[in-house]
Amino acid sequence: MPPIRQLPTSVVNKIAAGEVIERPASVVKELVENSLDAGATRIDVSVEQGGTELVRVVDDGGGIPPDELLLAVASHATSKLTTADDLFRVRTLGFRGEALASIAEVSRFILRSRAAERPDGAELEVVAGQPAAVVPCGAPQGTSIEVRNLFFNTPVRRKFLRSVQTEMGHISEVVTRLSLAHPRVHFTLRHNARSVYDLAPNDDWLERIAGFFGRDLASDLIWVESRDSDICLRGFVGRPNLSRPNARMQYLFLNGRSIRDRSLAHALGEAYRGLLLTGRFPVAFLCFEMPPDQVDVNVHPTKLEVRFQDGGRLYSQLLGTLRTRFLTTDLTHRIDASGAAGAAVSANPAQAVDPERAAELRRELVEWAQGQVAAWAPRQPANGNTAQPADGKNAVPTGAWVEAPEPARQTRFDVTPPRPAGEPLRLSPIFGRPMTANTARDESASAVAAEAETSSSADTIAAGPMVRPEQPIAALQIHNRYLVAESDEGVVVIDQHALHERILYEQFRSSALSGALESQHLLVPEPVDMSGPESAAVLQRRELLARLGIKVEPFGGDTVLVSSYPAMLAGTSPAELLRDLVGRLLDAGREPERRDLLDELLHMFACKAAVKAGDHLTSGEIAALLEQRHLAQDTHHCPHGRPTALVFTREELDKQFKRT
């Protein structure tokens, strides 16, 4: 074995450069972070040929004195740490003292800087890690760093760089993340002398987001905010119609640092469970603020990943905050005057429902669900004018619950749809007995009342587009598929299958979690022949299936015996049901989490039990379905993420009929 030797400084810096400086975008990130740590209020980034020929970063920060320029490019030299204890309360973006030394080792590097208290500046040139003498120069306050011919002395690394467009895309993403994290700093980005970004400082974070992604996206964002002791969460999340095919539009920031965290990304996905189609990802811009001693940022060379002292607490806060916000927000799709899906709630937090009004709505909902009041009527202000925003959009319904006359109450609720003898009612509850509109009201209202009284996570249940209350609920069925009804905003078009599927899913899930899902015992248990993997998958999850009302047991070989199945699926063959279930179990390709599996099975149950597209509904069934709509939480989307309704506003209708 060769003798052990101390590596030369040049080799050490090249190794560090291999870890920290992956591509030109890494250079931009390290230099801009140093500028932010120096207190810069303006940062100008200029690149040529995707950063391979030139990266220049100029700032107006505190600057570096001439006698410290050589130390600035030395390995592990920094002004941001003094003792090892400082590693456990890092308040700056950079702290290791490796960046400038690593960059200077693999490029032609020029550093010019002038400290605030000095009349002149100084310049230092470093070529392949070899510094020249420090010389005086004229310079404005701040620091300018030029990095030319990156990786010119490490051709192996240079040949792995991608095209100019690809490298420029990575640089643009770095500038985007850093400027989103620091909206009060003026950022500019130029490529080959062409301006890419010129972002003026702004106290309104939404304006900075709109500067990158457009005002259409910004208008469909929802403000979220919460505080748990010394941890603050604030930011914007996208409405479900803003979903993307990947997670690239999820921006997470911690104390001004852009981070990636699998746990927080999972919490974000869980918050949107049932609101997005499979394979779609939400849009989010979220900032976390917490004491620096509760997070370790020294776990990744590029400082993109962090380790939290109490990650579970942060996970719960994010999940609870988003779910609460969604429950208090109407996420129904609206077709506005521009012909596109519009936001139901303004992204501006100042336009959200105020806490006092939310508490009042919650009390009224509880009273109505308990049967004390029965109908909704518009609340008229003292001057007789209905309060509406000037643009007519993003209106939050205002009104009062008023006592309805007894005949109207009977007309609205006590509807028993006629059915042929022996044919089960389609709108059936989870308890296996026929549901009239009246029983649906009683059972669902009790559940909502209990939820509203005991829940501490939501101020009120979001109101969807309300059907006009002055008359009994009426809707027109179109093509045995859609229901069309009048609302306060215009016209609501409802997908009957998607809506019923969501209502049943919430009822099924509530009963499954409480162990009250009713099952139908078979007089003669039915054997089901399966393959070896299928039989093993079913028997392995016997306990979970039993909670869903499906009792199975081995019957020799690969045959499984079904002795009971859910009562609300009375028209489904037990063998067919079990084969559908095992198909979903095996299609996952991995061992699913128990909660994911439960939701997947309940999705299937709700889909099978719900009315289908093509089913004709009587007027009583339509009324019962619409009544139940206001008693569920997330009725704006089916369990698979498809919208259950579209609202065509009066403005859009007036536009189409040339009334504007």
Wavefront OBJ file of the C-alpha trace (Angstrom):
o trace
v 0.000 0.000 0.000
v 1.366 3.492 -0.851
v 2.374 5.669 2.105
v -0.138 8.101 3.619
v 0.438 11.690 2.458
v -1.126 15.081 3.150
v -3.024 16.250 0.082
v -1.867 19.545 -1.439
v -4.136 22.547 -0.951
v -4.852 22.669 -4.684
v -6.146 19.083 -4.665
v -8.226 19.724 -1.552
v -9.870 22.737 -3.187
v -10.562 20.781 -6.373
v -12.255 18.063 -4.310
v -14.334 20.712 -2.534
v -15.189 22.263 -5.892
v -16.451 18.891 -7.071
v -18.868 18.790 -4.119
v -19.983 22.431 -4.051
v -19.576 23.643 -7.656
v -21.544 21.266 -9.827
v -22.294 23.701 -12.672
v -22.408 27.472 -13.357
v -25.682 27.724 -11.446
v -23.798 26.599 -8.319
v -21.413 29.535 -8.752
v -24.333 31.947 -9.022
v -25.942 30.483 -5.912
v -22.819 30.756 -3.755
v -21.961 34.287 -4.877
v -25.503 35.635 -4.514
v -25.830 34.073 -1.046
v -22.603 35.847 -0.019
v -24.058 39.117 -1.324
v -27.231 38.621 0.701
v -25.190 37.842 3.823
v -23.291 41.093 3.229
v -26.534 43.069 3.482
v -26.896 43.936 -0.208
v -30.045 45.730 -1.338
v -29.277 45.290 -5.049
v -27.675 42.296 -6.757
v -26.876 42.213 -10.480
v -26.094 38.866 -12.102
v -24.628 38.718 -15.613
v -23.712 35.515 -17.431
v -22.412 34.583 -20.867
v -22.876 31.295 -22.678
v -24.915 29.783 -19.883
v -22.260 30.786 -17.339
v -19.454 28.713 -18.853
v -17.631 31.791 -20.199
v -18.578 34.367 -17.570
v -20.478 34.732 -14.318
v -20.441 38.208 -12.811
v -22.205 39.112 -9.566
v -22.191 42.724 -8.366
v -23.729 43.902 -5.088
v -23.900 47.012 -2.923
v -23.239 45.206 0.354
v -20.747 45.918 3.112
v -17.647 45.125 1.030
v -14.323 43.534 2.009
v -11.273 45.464 3.326
v -8.077 45.101 1.196
v -6.182 43.230 3.916
v -8.856 40.506 3.963
v -9.066 39.803 0.235
v -6.499 36.984 0.332
v -8.272 35.410 3.290
v -11.569 35.601 1.375
v -10.262 33.103 -1.217
v -8.476 30.884 1.317
v -9.984 27.520 2.204
v -12.246 27.475 5.287
v -11.883 31.190 5.951
v -15.131 32.933 6.908
v -16.530 35.862 8.863
v -19.754 33.993 9.691
v -18.542 31.515 12.307
v -16.234 31.889 15.279
v -16.803 28.758 17.375
v -18.192 25.256 16.807
v -21.300 26.210 18.777
v -22.210 28.671 16.015
v -22.943 25.691 13.755
v -26.047 25.004 15.847
v -27.527 28.498 15.361
v -26.572 29.494 11.813
v -28.259 32.732 10.818
v -26.512 33.268 7.469
v -26.944 31.554 4.108
v -23.250 30.673 3.816
v -20.936 29.666 6.648
v -18.376 27.035 5.589
v -15.832 29.311 3.933
v -15.379 26.946 0.967
v -17.207 28.662 -1.871
v -14.739 31.331 -3.034
v -11.730 29.065 -2.620
v -13.402 26.284 -4.609
v -14.561 28.602 -7.384
v -11.167 30.298 -7.693
v -9.489 26.876 -7.986
v -11.348 25.964 -11.214
v -11.657 29.328 -13.011
v -10.093 32.693 -13.776
v -11.334 34.678 -10.816
v -11.338 38.450 -10.232
v -12.548 39.985 -6.961
v -13.060 43.753 -6.559
v -14.461 45.261 -3.390
v -14.715 48.482 -1.423
v -15.747 48.591 2.210
v -18.153 51.312 3.297
v -15.599 53.147 5.425
v -12.832 53.280 2.772
v -12.411 55.859 -0.039
v -11.009 53.351 -2.556
v -11.327 49.697 -3.395
v -8.961 46.793 -4.022
v -8.661 44.034 -6.624
v -7.446 40.458 -6.438
v -6.993 38.092 -9.387
v -6.752 34.326 -8.918
v -6.028 31.875 -11.764
v -6.505 28.166 -11.062
v -6.102 28.767 -7.346
v -2.931 30.881 -7.651
v -3.550 34.406 -6.293
v -1.744 37.488 -7.564
v -0.940 40.549 -5.485
v -3.749 42.728 -4.159
v -3.817 46.060 -6.032
v -5.862 49.212 -5.433
v -8.652 50.112 -7.844
v -11.617 52.394 -8.153
v -14.888 50.700 -7.199
v -18.319 51.568 -5.789
v -19.239 50.337 -2.345
v -19.870 46.639 -2.371
v -18.306 43.666 -4.108
v -17.941 42.544 -7.724
v -16.823 39.026 -8.597
v -16.071 37.766 -12.113
v -15.704 34.058 -12.789
v -14.412 33.326 -16.316
v -13.756 30.040 -18.117
v -15.259 27.839 -15.429
v -13.611 24.369 -15.237
v -10.961 25.398 -17.791
v -8.362 23.381 -15.827
v -10.680 20.434 -15.104
v -11.806 19.329 -18.583
v -13.436 16.166 -17.223
v -15.945 18.262 -15.296
v -16.426 20.750 -18.143
v -17.382 18.075 -20.685
v -20.282 17.008 -18.466
v -21.932 20.433 -18.702
v -25.113 20.569 -20.756
v -26.180 22.933 -23.501
v -26.176 26.684 -23.037
v -29.979 26.706 -22.765
v -29.976 23.986 -20.103
v -27.302 25.651 -17.984
v -29.074 28.993 -18.303
v -32.287 27.333 -17.139
v -30.532 26.175 -13.948
v -29.171 29.678 -13.352
v -32.620 31.182 -13.841
v -34.055 28.738 -11.290
v -31.388 29.703 -8.738
v -32.111 33.406 -9.172
v -35.842 32.699 -8.950
v -35.534 30.883 -5.630
v -33.189 33.438 -4.069
v -35.250 36.420 -5.199
v -38.486 34.807 -3.988
v -36.880 34.297 -0.594
v -35.758 37.970 -0.472
v -38.399 40.151 -2.166
v -37.013 43.366 -0.635
v -33.774 43.017 -2.624
v -33.502 44.361 -6.179
v -32.411 41.526 -8.484
v -31.361 41.695 -12.135
v -30.275 38.853 -14.413
v -28.697 39.290 -17.850
v -27.636 36.619 -20.316
v -25.372 37.508 -23.235
v -26.124 41.227 -22.613
v -29.877 40.563 -22.791
v -32.078 41.339 -19.793
v -33.864 38.291 -18.379
v -35.153 39.637 -15.038
v -35.296 43.105 -13.530
v -37.125 42.728 -10.229
v -37.559 45.878 -8.182
v -37.748 45.514 -4.388
v -41.280 44.915 -3.174
v -42.953 44.453 0.194
v -45.800 42.537 -1.462
v -44.594 38.963 -1.929
v -47.435 38.259 -4.334
v -46.046 40.900 -6.701
v -42.675 39.135 -6.748
v -44.415 35.817 -7.488
v -46.439 37.443 -10.276
v -43.221 38.863 -11.737
v -41.959 35.317 -12.321
v -45.084 33.288 -13.026
v -47.660 35.801 -14.253
v -50.721 37.402 -12.738
v -53.051 34.624 -13.872
v -51.269 32.178 -11.579
v -50.944 34.736 -8.790
v -54.691 35.413 -8.858
v -55.392 31.721 -8.209
v -53.254 31.517 -5.077
v -54.681 31.268 -1.571
v -53.002 32.911 1.416
v -52.218 30.647 4.389
v -50.754 31.600 7.736
v -50.337 30.002 11.151
v -48.144 30.201 14.217
v -47.272 27.380 16.589
v -45.338 28.867 19.476
v -42.050 30.050 17.915
v -42.659 28.520 14.462
v -44.389 30.710 11.876
v -45.783 29.463 8.566
v -47.017 31.836 5.892
v -47.288 31.942 2.152
v -49.479 31.011 -0.779
v -50.790 27.710 -2.103
v -52.459 27.107 -5.424
v -56.055 26.190 -5.990
v -56.457 22.618 -7.290
v -56.846 23.801 -10.887
v -53.218 25.053 -10.747
v -51.784 21.555 -10.338
v -48.655 20.555 -12.256
v -47.337 17.195 -13.532
v -44.275 17.498 -11.259
v -43.211 19.153 -8.015
v -41.080 21.909 -9.555
v -43.585 24.604 -8.607
v -43.252 23.867 -4.901
v -41.048 26.505 -3.286
v -40.200 26.040 0.383
v -38.159 28.593 2.317
v -36.730 28.360 5.814
v -35.434 31.537 7.452
v -34.737 33.006 4.007
v -33.115 29.824 2.671
v -34.567 27.766 -0.176
v -34.781 24.145 0.951
v -35.956 20.703 -0.137
v -37.561 18.418 2.414
v -39.333 15.138 1.705
v -41.397 15.278 4.871
v -42.806 18.730 4.117
v -43.422 17.759 0.498
v -45.361 14.726 1.736
v -47.430 16.909 4.087
v -48.201 19.196 1.166
v -49.397 16.248 -0.895
v -51.510 14.931 1.992
v -53.202 18.319 2.351
v -54.346 18.052 -1.276
v -55.456 14.428 -0.963
v -58.735 14.053 -2.831
v -58.398 17.475 -4.477
v -55.966 16.535 -7.265
v -55.976 13.859 -9.908
v -53.442 11.053 -9.553
v -50.020 12.148 -10.788
v -50.652 15.867 -10.283
v -48.769 18.059 -7.815
v -49.861 21.264 -6.067
v -48.325 24.709 -6.482
v -46.979 26.252 -3.279
v -44.871 29.173 -2.086
v -44.351 28.700 1.653
v -42.047 30.382 4.181
v -41.147 28.891 7.545
v -39.576 30.983 10.287
v -38.152 29.294 13.356
v -35.269 29.720 15.821
v -32.007 28.694 14.112
v -31.087 26.391 16.999
v -34.045 24.139 16.066
v -32.689 23.259 12.627
v -29.363 21.880 11.378
v -28.373 23.342 7.997
v -24.958 21.647 7.963
v -26.078 18.316 6.485
v -25.598 18.867 2.746
v -22.669 20.380 0.777
v -24.982 22.701 -1.164
v -27.113 23.490 1.927
v -30.349 22.541 0.121
v -31.387 19.938 2.681
v -31.802 20.554 6.396
v -32.601 18.499 9.467
v -35.293 19.652 11.891
v -35.164 19.087 15.626
v -38.910 18.292 15.625
v -39.899 17.455 12.065
v -43.198 15.899 13.141
v -44.355 19.168 14.649
v -43.607 21.040 11.432
v -45.341 18.331 9.391
v -48.483 18.570 11.514
v -48.522 22.355 11.389
v -48.285 22.443 7.593
v -50.895 19.731 7.089
v -53.316 21.209 9.644
v -52.937 24.747 8.326
v -53.673 23.796 4.731
v -56.578 21.490 5.510
v -58.151 24.157 7.728
v -57.740 26.748 4.992
v -59.271 24.459 2.389
v -62.245 23.707 4.636
v -62.922 27.429 4.982
v -62.461 28.197 1.277
v -64.839 27.622 -1.598
v -62.722 25.742 -4.148
v -65.509 25.332 -6.687
v -64.399 26.003 -10.270
v -65.771 29.228 -11.672
v -65.905 30.299 -15.299
v -65.321 34.047 -15.193
v -65.800 36.701 -17.842
v -62.463 35.830 -19.451
v -63.694 32.291 -20.109
v -61.146 30.650 -17.817
v -61.482 29.001 -14.454
v -61.298 31.768 -11.904
v -60.471 32.033 -8.242
v -63.328 31.935 -5.799
v -61.335 33.639 -3.049
v -58.859 36.448 -3.573
v -55.223 35.671 -2.965
v -55.031 38.816 -0.873
v -55.421 37.783 2.775
v -57.116 41.059 3.532
v -60.103 39.910 1.458
v -60.570 36.617 3.307
v -63.481 36.077 5.673
v -62.730 37.916 8.922
v -62.535 35.788 12.093
v -65.676 37.262 13.673
v -67.743 36.598 10.548
v -66.260 33.082 10.302
v -67.237 32.366 13.906
v -70.742 33.700 13.247
v -71.139 31.479 10.188
v -69.963 28.521 12.202
v -72.517 29.130 14.952
v -75.266 29.529 12.383
v -74.234 26.299 10.680
v -74.401 24.402 13.972
v -77.832 25.824 14.740
v -79.124 24.933 11.295
v -77.667 21.410 11.451
v -79.409 20.887 14.797
v -82.733 21.824 13.206
v -83.142 25.199 14.951
v -83.278 27.146 11.681
v -83.920 25.949 8.191
v -83.176 28.257 5.325
v -80.709 30.787 4.032
v -81.718 34.272 2.948
v -79.461 37.054 1.685
v -78.410 39.458 4.412
v -79.261 42.982 3.375
v -77.139 45.807 4.765
v -78.702 48.818 6.417
v -78.596 50.860 3.216
v -80.399 48.116 1.310
v -77.502 47.367 -1.020
v -75.995 43.909 -1.236
v -72.286 44.055 -0.432
v -70.233 42.980 -3.463
v -66.702 43.731 -4.628
v -66.408 46.341 -7.324
v -65.395 43.822 -9.958
v -68.156 41.398 -9.051
v -65.676 38.565 -8.522
v -64.324 36.788 -5.489
v -67.522 37.553 -3.612
v -67.885 35.909 -0.245
v -71.573 34.960 0.234
v -73.169 36.956 3.013
v -76.514 36.190 4.523
v -78.487 35.127 7.518
v -80.184 31.892 8.487
v -83.899 32.589 8.891
v -86.761 30.424 10.032
v -88.485 28.899 7.022
v -92.234 28.307 6.905
v -93.185 24.771 7.761
v -94.606 23.963 4.281
v -91.346 25.089 2.649
v -89.368 22.930 5.051
v -91.491 19.908 4.189
v -91.092 20.620 0.485
v -87.315 20.908 0.746
v -86.542 17.900 2.891
v -89.389 15.435 3.217
v -89.108 14.006 -0.272
v -89.457 10.257 -0.731
v -88.543 9.521 -4.347
v -90.819 6.883 -5.858
v -89.009 3.692 -6.833
v -90.246 0.532 -8.545
v -90.971 -2.292 -6.139
v -87.869 -4.202 -5.195
v -85.433 -1.693 -6.725
v -83.085 -0.086 -4.173
v -82.916 3.678 -3.929
v -79.715 4.932 -5.559
v -79.006 7.631 -3.019
v -78.513 5.176 -0.190
v -76.576 5.793 3.031
v -73.794 3.678 4.436
v -76.054 2.003 6.973
v -77.853 -0.181 4.440
v -81.381 1.287 4.598
v -83.045 3.490 1.981
v -82.363 7.192 2.336
v -84.956 9.820 1.703
v -83.966 13.454 1.582
v -85.235 13.741 5.156
v -83.054 10.943 6.541
v -80.098 12.284 4.613
v -80.652 15.647 6.233
v -80.966 14.226 9.734
v -77.922 11.968 9.624
v -75.630 14.324 7.735
v -76.720 17.341 9.782
v -75.903 15.521 13.017
v -72.464 14.646 11.709
v -71.816 18.190 10.579
v -73.043 19.632 13.853
v -70.745 17.369 15.849
v -67.835 18.189 13.582
v -68.474 21.911 13.746
v -68.786 21.884 17.546
v -65.684 19.797 18.259
v -63.282 20.742 15.482
v -60.561 23.191 16.431
v -58.926 23.198 13.024
v -61.524 25.167 11.042
v -63.488 28.315 11.716
v -66.298 27.418 9.352
v -67.107 25.000 6.594
v -66.658 26.633 3.219
v -69.871 27.456 1.492
v -70.149 26.314 -2.100
v -72.249 28.040 -4.745
v -75.578 28.132 -2.970
v -78.811 27.185 -4.668
v -81.383 29.920 -4.314
v -83.222 29.370 -0.984
v -86.464 31.202 -1.666
v -87.867 28.141 -3.419
v -87.443 24.396 -3.048
v -84.216 23.118 -4.531
v -84.719 22.379 -8.210
v -82.305 21.381 -10.925
v -82.517 20.221 -14.495
v -80.827 16.951 -15.451
v -78.967 17.114 -18.759
v -78.103 13.951 -20.735
v -78.655 11.918 -17.545
v -75.231 13.140 -16.520
v -75.211 16.762 -15.331
v -77.450 18.819 -13.043
v -77.992 22.484 -13.859
v -79.226 24.826 -11.122
v -79.391 28.524 -10.359
v -77.033 30.006 -7.777
v -76.429 33.445 -6.318
v -73.529 33.916 -8.746
v -75.057 32.559 -11.907
v -75.529 28.984 -13.093
v -74.041 25.861 -11.506
v -73.393 22.752 -13.610
v -72.903 19.691 -11.388
v -71.469 16.299 -12.303
v -73.962 13.970 -10.594
v -71.544 11.036 -10.308
v -68.616 13.097 -9.015
v -70.769 14.871 -6.416
v -72.445 11.710 -5.142
v -69.083 9.944 -5.067
v -67.611 12.661 -2.813
v -70.609 12.637 -0.465
v -70.520 8.852 -0.130
v -66.748 8.841 0.325
v -66.945 11.214 3.279
v -69.754 9.180 4.835
v -67.910 5.897 4.261
v -64.670 7.238 5.674
v -66.328 8.611 8.798
v -67.995 5.281 9.443
v -64.878 3.243 8.670
v -62.790 5.279 11.098
v -65.422 4.837 13.804
v -65.846 1.135 13.059
v -69.525 1.569 12.140
v -69.435 0.535 8.488
v -72.286 -1.945 8.143
v -71.639 -5.281 6.476
v -73.971 -7.832 4.915
v -73.403 -11.428 6.030
v -73.829 -14.078 3.368
v -76.054 -17.053 4.125
v -73.568 -19.189 2.213
v -69.964 -17.853 2.183
v -68.657 -17.484 -1.353
v -65.306 -19.034 -2.333
v -63.086 -16.978 -4.635
v -60.252 -18.654 -6.537
v -57.155 -16.450 -6.790
v -53.497 -16.688 -7.715
v -50.850 -17.099 -5.021
v -49.829 -13.403 -4.866
v -53.473 -12.299 -4.887
v -54.441 -14.650 -2.070
v -51.447 -13.565 0.012
v -52.236 -9.870 -0.520
v -55.842 -10.325 0.626
v -55.085 -12.467 3.687
v -52.262 -10.171 4.734
v -54.764 -7.311 5.025
v -57.651 -9.170 6.630
v -57.881 -6.721 9.536
v -58.133 -3.684 7.275
v -60.670 -5.351 5.013
v -62.758 -6.267 8.060
v -62.998 -2.576 8.969
v -64.496 -2.058 5.532
v -67.082 -4.772 6.099
v -65.290 -7.489 4.095
v -64.538 -10.629 6.095
v -62.299 -13.190 4.426
v -60.580 -16.378 5.539
v -58.404 -19.002 3.883
v -60.217 -21.931 2.300
v -57.372 -24.146 1.238
v -54.811 -23.591 -1.484
v -55.192 -20.153 -3.068
v -58.941 -19.986 -2.495
v -60.343 -17.297 -0.210
v -63.750 -17.502 1.454
v -65.838 -14.299 1.624
v -68.376 -14.360 4.449
v -69.530 -10.717 4.416
v -69.168 -7.549 2.366
v -70.328 -3.896 2.615
v -74.101 -3.538 2.767
v -74.156 -0.488 0.495
v -72.692 -2.610 -2.326
v -75.573 -5.075 -2.298
v -75.735 -5.156 -6.077
v -72.077 -6.123 -6.467
v -70.801 -9.677 -6.645
v -68.526 -10.464 -3.656
v -66.097 -12.244 -5.970
v -65.998 -9.274 -8.361
v -65.517 -6.876 -5.463
v -62.640 -8.877 -3.993
v -60.870 -9.191 -7.350
v -61.147 -5.430 -7.880
v -59.660 -4.876 -4.444
v -56.733 -7.215 -4.922
v -56.042 -5.660 -8.311
v -55.611 -2.302 -6.649
v -53.444 -3.792 -3.927
v -51.062 -5.362 -6.421
v -51.030 -2.461 -8.877
v -49.364 -0.223 -6.294
v -46.016 -1.923 -7.009
v -44.949 -1.402 -3.390
v -46.332 -1.888 0.088
v -48.802 0.987 0.482
v -49.264 2.804 3.757
v -52.332 1.765 5.732
v -53.957 5.169 5.385
v -53.328 5.284 1.633
v -54.783 1.804 1.243
v -57.882 2.675 3.269
v -58.504 5.772 1.187
v -57.996 3.871 -2.051
v -60.521 1.220 -1.064
v -63.034 3.810 0.115
v -62.592 5.634 -3.198
v -63.534 2.437 -4.977
v -66.538 1.818 -2.710
v -67.824 5.345 -3.257
v -67.340 5.072 -7.013
v -69.242 1.781 -7.187
v -72.094 2.957 -4.952
v -72.580 6.403 -6.508
v -75.043 7.162 -9.261
v -73.421 6.840 -12.674
v -73.298 9.085 -15.680
v -76.308 7.968 -17.695
v -78.522 7.202 -14.691
v -81.846 9.023 -14.774
v -82.702 10.725 -11.476
v -86.156 11.696 -10.321
v -86.806 15.194 -9.000
v -86.781 13.821 -5.457
v -83.386 12.161 -5.953
v -81.981 15.359 -7.431
v -83.251 17.345 -4.445
v -81.774 14.817 -1.999
v -78.408 14.919 -3.751
v -78.268 18.716 -3.745
v -79.265 18.861 -0.083
v -76.406 16.554 0.885
v -73.971 18.688 -1.075
v -73.947 21.401 1.567
v -73.378 18.939 4.401
v -70.033 17.576 3.198
v -66.676 19.274 3.453
v -64.857 18.939 0.129
v -67.776 18.670 -2.276
v -66.013 20.890 -4.810
v -63.897 17.879 -5.865
v -64.555 14.160 -6.083
v -62.187 11.783 -4.212
v -60.095 11.417 -7.370
v -59.589 15.169 -7.715
v -62.063 15.934 -10.517
v -64.267 19.007 -10.000
v -67.856 18.255 -9.063
v -69.281 21.550 -10.300
v -68.580 24.514 -12.529
v -70.034 27.968 -11.902
v -70.830 30.158 -14.887
v -70.991 33.660 -13.469
v -73.546 36.254 -14.463
v -70.720 38.298 -15.977
v -69.765 35.431 -18.268
v -73.380 34.827 -19.278
v -73.904 38.535 -19.980
v -70.775 38.541 -22.091
v -71.878 35.557 -24.142
v -75.319 37.092 -24.740
v -73.751 40.459 -25.711
v -75.229 42.285 -22.726
v -71.923 43.916 -21.800
l 1 2 3 4 5 6 7 8 9 10 11 12 13 14 15 16 17 18 19 20 21 22 23 24 25 26 27 28 29 30 31 32 33 34 35 36 37 38 39 40 41 42 43 44 45 46 47 48 49 50 51 52 53 54 55 56 57 58 59 60 61 62 63 64 65 66 67 68 69 70 71 72 73 74 75 76 77 78 79 80 81 82 83 84 85 86 87 88 89 90 91 92 93 94 95 96 97 98 99 100 101 102 103 104 105 106 107 108 109 110 111 112 113 114 115 116 117 118 119 120 121 122 123 124 125 126 127 128 129 130 131 132 133 134 135 136 137 138 139 140 141 142 143 144 145 146 147 148 149 150 151 152 153 154 155 156 157 158 159 160 161 162 163 164 165 166 167 168 169 170 171 172 173 174 175 176 177 178 179 180 181 182 183 184 185 186 187 188 189 190 191 192 193 194 195 196 197 198 199 200 201 202 203 204 205 206 207 208 209 210 211 212 213 214 215 216 217 218 219 220 221 222 223 224 225 226 227 228 229 230 231 232 233 234 235 236 237 238 239 240 241 242 243 244 245 246 247 248 249 250 251 252 253 254 255 256 257 258 259 260 261 262 263 264 265 266 267 268 269 270 271 272 273 274 275 276 277 278 279 280 281 282 283 284 285 286 287 288 289 290 291 292 293 294 295 296 297 298 299 300 301 302 303 304 305 306 307 308 309 310 311 312 313 314 315 316 317 318 319 320 321 322 323 324 325 326 327 328 329 330 331 332 333 334 335 336 337 338 339 340 341 342 343 344 345 346 347 348 349 350 351 352 353 354 355 356 357 358 359 360 361 362 363 364 365 366 367 368 369 370 371 372 373 374 375 376 377 378 379 380 381 382 383 384 385 386 387 388 389 390 391 392 393 394 395 396 397 398 399 400 401 402 403 404 405 406 407 408 409 410 411 412 413 414 415 416 417 418 419 420 421 422 423 424 425 426 427 428 429 430 431 432 433 434 435 436 437 438 439 440 441 442 443 444 445 446 447 448 449 450 451 452 453 454 455 456 457 458 459 460 461 462 463 464 465 466 467 468 469 470 471 472 473 474 475 476 477 478 479 480 481 482 483 484 485 486 487 488 489 490 491 492 493 494 495 496 497 498 499 500 501 502 503 504 505 506 507 508 509 510 511 512 513 514 515 516 517 518 519 520 521 522 523 524 525 526 527 528 529 530 531 532 533 534 535 536 537 538 539 540 541 542 543 544 545 546 547 548 549 550 551 552 553 554 555 556 557 558 559 560 561 562 563 564 565 566 567 568 569 570 571 572 573 574 575 576 577 578 579 580 581 582 583 584 585 586 587 588 589 590 591 592 593 594 595 596 597 598 599 600 601 602 603 604 605 606 607 608 609 610 611 612 613 614 615 616 617 618 619 620 621 622 623 624 625 626 627 628 629 630 631 632 633 634 635 636 637 638 639 640 641 642 643 644 645 646 647 648 649 650 651 652 653 654 655 656 657 658 659 660
